[in-house]
Amino acid sequence: MANLVQIQKHLRLLQLDFKVIDLDQEAFTVADVVDAGIKVDEVVKTLIVRVGDGSFIALALRGNDRVDFKKVRKLFGSKAELAKPEDVLKVVGVPIGAVCPILVGVPVYVDKNVMDLQNVHMGSGDLMHGLEMKLKDLLKAVGEYQVEELA
């Protein structure tokens, strides 16, 4: 569970390059981020999913990709579903749209299509700002993650 200040501190501690992007208005969706001038091909969204045992996981996908819940349920059980907004706030400490895969506090699963990206833009823990960085730096910042076919 991390906000923008905590994520920036973590990135600086790891000596990773990143840029904080001012979005001019709160961004809840990929469309909101694109409206702020970010290329949709570089957006990585982080979705929180409740899995069969009641625990939560984070899925990182390209902005335009949709979760294939048949694949997710095959990996995690028959009850996998998107977390409700109030659960996202409770579990990761930030609202939907601000979720960042860095310091998210739940297991992170990265869709294999994300691995083709060079530069990425993502939530920052703050609806008014995004983060921009190289994918390799994002993966270092996340630390433990697993690559799966999720879309």
MIDOSE-1310 file (N, C-alpha, C; in nm, 2 decimals, decimal comma, always signed):
residues 151
manl	+0,08/-0,12/+0,00/+0,00/+0,00/+0,00/+0,09/+0,12/+0,00; +0,08/+0,20/-0,11/+0,17/+0,31/-0,12/+0,11/+0,43/-0,19; +0,14/+0,55/-0,15/+0,10/+0,67/-0,22/+0,22/+0,72/-0,30; +0,20/+0,83/-0,37/+0,30/+0,88/-0,46/+0,43/+0,91/-0,38
vqiq	+0,42/+0,97/-0,27/+0,54/+1,01/-0,19/+0,62/+0,88/-0,16; +0,55/+0,78/-0,11/+0,62/+0,65/-0,07/+0,68/+0,58/-0,20; +0,61/+0,59/-0,31/+0,66/+0,53/-0,43/+0,79/+0,60/-0,48; +0,78/+0,74/-0,48/+0,90/+0,81/-0,52/+1,02/+0,78/-0,43
khlr	+1,00/+0,77/-0,30/+1,11/+0,74/-0,21/+1,17/+0,61/-0,24; +1,08/+0,51/-0,27/+1,13/+0,37/-0,31/+1,21/+0,38/-0,44; +1,16/+0,45/-0,54/+1,23/+0,46/-0,66/+1,37/+0,53/-0,65; +1,37/+0,63/-0,57/+1,50/+0,70/-0,54/+1,60/+0,61/-0,47
llql	+1,55/+0,54/-0,37/+1,63/+0,44/-0,30/+1,70/+0,34/-0,39; +1,62/+0,29/-0,49/+1,67/+0,20/-0,58/+1,75/+0,26/-0,70; +1,76/+0,40/-0,69/+1,83/+0,47/-0,79/+1,78/+0,45/-0,94; +1,65/+0,44/-0,95/+1,58/+0,42/-1,08/+1,54/+0,55/-1,14
dfkv	+1,54/+0,56/-1,27/+1,50/+0,68/-1,34/+1,34/+0,67/-1,35; +1,28/+0,79/-1,33/+1,13/+0,79/-1,34/+1,10/+0,94/-1,36; +0,98/+0,96/-1,40/+0,93/+1,10/-1,42/+0,78/+1,10/-1,37; +0,75/+1,20/-1,29/+0,61/+1,22/-1,24/+0,54/+1,31/-1,34
idld	+0,43/+1,26/-1,39/+0,35/+1,33/-1,49/+0,23/+1,40/-1,43; +0,22/+1,53/-1,45/+0,10/+1,60/-1,40/-0,01/+1,58/-1,50; -0,12/+1,52/-1,46/-0,23/+1,49/-1,55/-0,34/+1,60/-1,56; -0,32/+1,71/-1,49/-0,42/+1,83/-1,50/-0,55/+1,80/-1,44
qeaf	-0,60/+1,68/-1,43/-0,72/+1,64/-1,37/-0,71/+1,50/-1,32; -0,80/+1,46/-1,23/-0,80/+1,32/-1,18/-0,82/+1,23/-1,29; -0,74/+1,12/-1,29/-0,75/+1,02/-1,39/-0,80/+0,89/-1,33; -0,91/+0,84/-1,37/-0,97/+0,71/-1,31/-0,96/+0,60/-1,41
tvad	-0,95/+0,63/-1,54/-0,95/+0,53/-1,65/-0,83/+0,56/-1,75; -0,81/+0,46/-1,83/-0,71/+0,47/-1,93/-0,74/+0,59/-2,03; -0,87/+0,60/-2,06/-0,91/+0,71/-2,14/-0,88/+0,85/-2,08; -0,89/+0,86/-1,95/-0,86/+0,99/-1,88/-0,71/+1,02/-1,90
vvda	-0,62/+0,91/-1,89/-0,48/+0,93/-1,91/-0,44/+0,97/-2,05; -0,51/+0,90/-2,14/-0,49/+0,94/-2,29/-0,53/+1,08/-2,31; -0,64/+1,12/-2,25/-0,69/+1,26/-2,27/-0,58/+1,36/-2,22; -0,50/+1,32/-2,12/-0,39/+1,40/-2,07/-0,27/+1,41/-2,16
gikv	-0,27/+1,33/-2,27/-0,16/+1,34/-2,36/-0,07/+1,22/-2,36; -0,10/+1,11/-2,29/-0,02/+1,00/-2,28/-0,05/+0,90/-2,39; +0,05/+0,84/-2,45/+0,02/+0,74/-2,56/-0,04/+0,61/-2,50; -0,15/+0,57/-2,56/-0,22/+0,45/-2,50/-0,13/+0,33/-2,51
devv	-0,04/+0,33/-2,61/+0,04/+0,21/-2,63/+0,15/+0,19/-2,52; +0,16/+0,30/-2,43/+0,26/+0,29/-2,33/+0,20/+0,28/-2,19; +0,06/+0,28/-2,18/-0,01/+0,28/-2,06/-0,01/+0,13/-2,00; +0,02/+0,12/-1,88/+0,01/-0,01/-1,80/-0,09/+0,02/-1,69
ktli	-0,20/-0,05/-1,69/-0,30/-0,03/-1,59/-0,28/-0,15/-1,49; -0,31/-0,12/-1,36/-0,30/-0,22/-1,25/-0,44/-0,24/-1,20; -0,49/-0,36/-1,21/-0,62/-0,40/-1,16/-0,61/-0,49/-1,04; -0,69/-0,46/-0,94/-0,69/-0,55/-0,83/-0,81/-0,65/-0,84
vrvg	-0,77/-0,78/-0,82/-0,87/-0,89/-0,84/-0,88/-0,97/-0,71; -1,00/-1,00/-0,67/-1,02/-1,09/-0,56/-1,02/-1,23/-0,62; -0,94/-1,32/-0,56/-0,93/-1,46/-0,61/-1,01/-1,55/-0,52; -1,02/-1,68/-0,56/-1,11/-1,78/-0,50/-1,10/-1,79/-0,35
dgsf	-0,98/-1,78/-0,29/-0,96/-1,79/-0,15/-1,00/-1,66/-0,07; -1,04/-1,56/-0,14/-1,08/-1,43/-0,08/-0,96/-1,33/-0,07; -0,84/-1,37/-0,11/-0,73/-1,28/-0,11/-0,73/-1,20/-0,24; -0,64/-1,10/-0,24/-0,63/-1,01/-0,36/-0,50/-1,02/-0,43
iala	-0,50/-1,00/-0,56/-0,38/-0,99/-0,64/-0,39/-0,87/-0,73; -0,27/-0,83/-0,78/-0,27/-0,71/-0,88/-0,23/-0,77/-1,01; -0,30/-0,73/-1,11/-0,28/-0,76/-1,25/-0,23/-0,64/-1,33; -0,12/-0,64/-1,39/-0,07/-0,53/-1,47/-0,08/-0,57/-1,62
lrgn	-0,16/-0,49/-1,69/-0,19/-0,51/-1,83/-0,17/-0,38/-1,91; -0,15/-0,40/-2,04/-0,14/-0,28/-2,13/-0,28/-0,21/-2,12; -0,27/-0,08/-2,14/-0,39/+0,00/-2,13/-0,52/-0,04/-2,20; -0,50/-0,09/-2,33/-0,61/-0,13/-2,41/-0,65/-0,27/-2,39
drvd	-0,57/-0,35/-2,32/-0,60/-0,49/-2,31/-0,71/-0,52/-2,20; -0,78/-0,62/-2,22/-0,89/-0,66/-2,12/-0,85/-0,79/-2,06; -0,88/-0,80/-1,93/-0,85/-0,92/-1,86/-0,93/-1,03/-1,92; -0,87/-1,15/-1,95/-0,94/-1,27/-1,99/-0,97/-1,35/-1,86
fkkv	-1,08/-1,34/-1,81/-1,11/-1,40/-1,68/-1,11/-1,55/-1,69; -1,13/-1,61/-1,81/-1,11/-1,75/-1,82/-0,97/-1,79/-1,78; -0,87/-1,72/-1,83/-0,73/-1,75/-1,81/-0,70/-1,72/-1,66; -0,75/-1,61/-1,60/-0,73/-1,58/-1,46/-0,79/-1,68/-1,37
rklf	-0,91/-1,73/-1,40/-0,97/-1,83/-1,32/-0,90/-1,96/-1,33; -0,84/-1,99/-1,44/-0,77/-2,11/-1,46/-0,64/-2,11/-1,37; -0,58/-1,99/-1,35/-0,47/-1,97/-1,27/-0,50/-1,97/-1,12; -0,61/-1,90/-1,08/-0,64/-1,87/-0,94/-0,77/-1,93/-0,88
gska	-0,85/-2,00/-0,96/-0,97/-2,05/-0,91/-1,09/-1,99/-0,97; -1,20/-2,06/-0,95/-1,33/-2,02/-1,02/-1,39/-1,89/-0,98; -1,35/-1,83/-0,87/-1,42/-1,71/-0,82/-1,34/-1,58/-0,84; -1,24/-1,58/-0,93/-1,17/-1,46/-0,96/-1,26/-1,35/-1,02
elak	-1,25/-1,23/-0,96/-1,33/-1,12/-1,01/-1,27/-0,99/-0,97; -1,30/-0,88/-1,05/-1,24/-0,75/-1,02/-1,29/-0,71/-0,88; -1,20/-0,65/-0,80/-1,23/-0,60/-0,67/-1,32/-0,48/-0,68; -1,41/-0,47/-0,58/-1,50/-0,36/-0,58/-1,42/-0,23/-0,54
pedv	-1,46/-0,11/-0,58/-1,39/+0,01/-0,55/-1,35/+0,02/-0,40; -1,45/-0,01/-0,31/-1,42/+0,00/-0,17/-1,31/-0,10/-0,12; -1,31/-0,22/-0,19/-1,21/-0,31/-0,15/-1,07/-0,27/-0,20; -1,06/-0,21/-0,32/-0,94/-0,16/-0,37/-0,88/-0,05/-0,27
lkvv	-0,96/+0,04/-0,23/-0,92/+0,14/-0,13/-0,87/+0,08/+0,00; -0,95/-0,02/+0,04/-0,91/-0,08/+0,17/-0,78/-0,17/+0,16; -0,77/-0,24/+0,05/-0,65/-0,33/+0,03/-0,52/-0,26/-0,01; -0,53/-0,17/-0,10/-0,41/-0,10/-0,15/-0,40/+0,04/-0,11
gvpi	-0,50/+0,10/-0,04/-0,49/+0,23/+0,02/-0,50/+0,35/-0,08; -0,53/+0,32/-0,20/-0,56/+0,43/-0,30/-0,68/+0,39/-0,39; -0,75/+0,49/-0,45/-0,87/+0,46/-0,53/-0,83/+0,40/-0,66; -0,93/+0,33/-0,72/-0,92/+0,28/-0,86/-0,87/+0,40/-0,94
gavc	-0,78/+0,37/-1,03/-0,72/+0,47/-1,12/-0,59/+0,52/-1,07; -0,56/+0,51/-0,94/-0,43/+0,55/-0,89/-0,34/+0,44/-0,85; -0,39/+0,31/-0,87/-0,32/+0,19/-0,83/-0,19/+0,18/-0,91; -0,08/+0,16/-0,84/+0,05/+0,14/-0,90/+0,10/+0,00/-0,86
pilv	+0,16/-0,07/-0,95/+0,21/-0,20/-0,92/+0,33/-0,20/-0,82; +0,39/-0,08/-0,80/+0,51/-0,07/-0,71/+0,45/-0,05/-0,56; +0,50/-0,14/-0,47/+0,47/-0,13/-0,33/+0,32/-0,15/-0,31; +0,25/-0,23/-0,40/+0,11/-0,25/-0,39/+0,06/-0,33/-0,28
gvpv	+0,15/-0,41/-0,22/+0,12/-0,49/-0,10/+0,04/-0,62/-0,12; +0,02/-0,66/-0,25/-0,04/-0,79/-0,29/+0,05/-0,85/-0,40; +0,04/-0,98/-0,42/+0,12/-1,04/-0,53/+0,09/-0,97/-0,67; +0,19/-0,95/-0,75/+0,18/-0,88/-0,87/+0,20/-0,98/-0,99
yvdk	+0,11/-0,98/-1,08/+0,11/-1,06/-1,20/+0,11/-0,97/-1,32; +0,21/-0,99/-1,41/+0,23/-0,90/-1,52/+0,19/-0,98/-1,65; +0,10/-0,92/-1,73/+0,06/-0,99/-1,85/+0,18/-0,99/-1,94; +0,19/-1,10/-2,02/+0,31/-1,12/-2,10/+0,32/-1,01/-2,21
nvmd	+0,21/-0,95/-2,25/+0,21/-0,85/-2,35/+0,28/-0,72/-2,30; +0,28/-0,70/-2,17/+0,35/-0,58/-2,11/+0,50/-0,59/-2,13; +0,55/-0,72/-2,14/+0,69/-0,74/-2,15/+0,75/-0,69/-2,28; +0,66/-0,66/-2,38/+0,71/-0,61/-2,51/+0,73/-0,46/-2,51
lqnv	+0,69/-0,39/-2,40/+0,70/-0,25/-2,40/+0,84/-0,20/-2,36; +0,87/-0,08/-2,40/+1,00/-0,02/-2,36/+0,97/+0,08/-2,25; +0,89/+0,19/-2,28/+0,86/+0,29/-2,19/+0,71/+0,26/-2,14; +0,69/+0,29/-2,01/+0,56/+0,27/-1,96/+0,51/+0,39/-1,88
hmgs	+0,38/+0,41/-1,88/+0,31/+0,51/-1,79/+0,21/+0,43/-1,71; +0,20/+0,47/-1,58/+0,11/+0,39/-1,49/+0,06/+0,48/-1,38; -0,03/+0,43/-1,30/-0,08/+0,50/-1,19/+0,03/+0,52/-1,09; +0,02/+0,62/-1,00/+0,13/+0,66/-0,92/+0,09/+0,66/-0,77
gdlm	-0,03/+0,62/-0,74/-0,08/+0,63/-0,60/-0,15/+0,76/-0,58; -0,16/+0,84/-0,69/-0,23/+0,98/-0,68/-0,30/+1,00/-0,81; -0,43/+1,03/-0,80/-0,51/+1,04/-0,92/-0,47/+1,16/-1,01; -0,40/+1,25/-0,96/-0,36/+1,37/-1,03/-0,23/+1,36/-1,10
hgle	-0,16/+1,24/-1,08/-0,03/+1,22/-1,14/-0,01/+1,08/-1,19; +0,08/+1,07/-1,29/+0,11/+0,94/-1,34/+0,26/+0,92/-1,32; +0,31/+0,80/-1,35/+0,46/+0,77/-1,34/+0,50/+0,73/-1,48; +0,61/+0,77/-1,53/+0,67/+0,73/-1,65/+0,81/+0,68/-1,62
mklk	+0,84/+0,56/-1,68/+0,97/+0,50/-1,66/+0,99/+0,39/-1,77; +1,11/+0,34/-1,77/+1,14/+0,22/-1,86/+1,08/+0,10/-1,79; +1,04/+0,00/-1,88/+0,98/-0,12/-1,82/+1,08/-0,19/-1,73; +1,20/-0,20/-1,77/+1,30/-0,27/-1,69/+1,32/-0,21/-1,55
dllk	+1,30/-0,07/-1,54/+1,31/-0,01/-1,41/+1,18/-0,04/-1,33; +1,07/-0,04/-1,40/+0,94/-0,08/-1,33/+0,95/-0,21/-1,27; +1,00/-0,31/-1,35/+1,01/-0,45/-1,30/+1,11/-0,46/-1,18; +1,22/-0,38/-1,18/+1,31/-0,37/-1,07/+1,24/-0,32/-0,94
avge	+1,16/-0,21/-0,96/+1,09/-0,15/-0,85/+0,98/-0,24/-0,79; +0,91/-0,32/-0,88/+0,81/-0,41/-0,83/+0,88/-0,52/-0,75; +0,99/-0,57/-0,79/+1,07/-0,67/-0,72/+1,01/-0,81/-0,76; +0,92/-0,86/-0,68/+0,87/-0,99/-0,70/+0,74/-0,98/-0,78
yqve	+0,74/-1,05/-0,90/+0,62/-1,05/-0,98/+0,63/-1,18/-1,06; +0,52/-1,22/-1,13/+0,52/-1,33/-1,21/+0,45/-1,29/-1,35; +0,51/-1,34/-1,46/+0,46/-1,31/-1,59/+0,36/-1,42/-1,63; +0,24/-1,39/-1,67/+0,14/-1,48/-1,71/+0,06/-1,43/-1,83
ela	-0,01/-1,51/-1,90/-0,10/-1,47/-2,00/-0,23/-1,44/-1,94; -0,26/-1,31/-1,93/-0,38/-1,26/-1,86/-0,49/-1,19/-1,95; -0,45/-1,15/-2,07/-0,54/-1,08/-2,16/-0,58/-1,17/-2,28
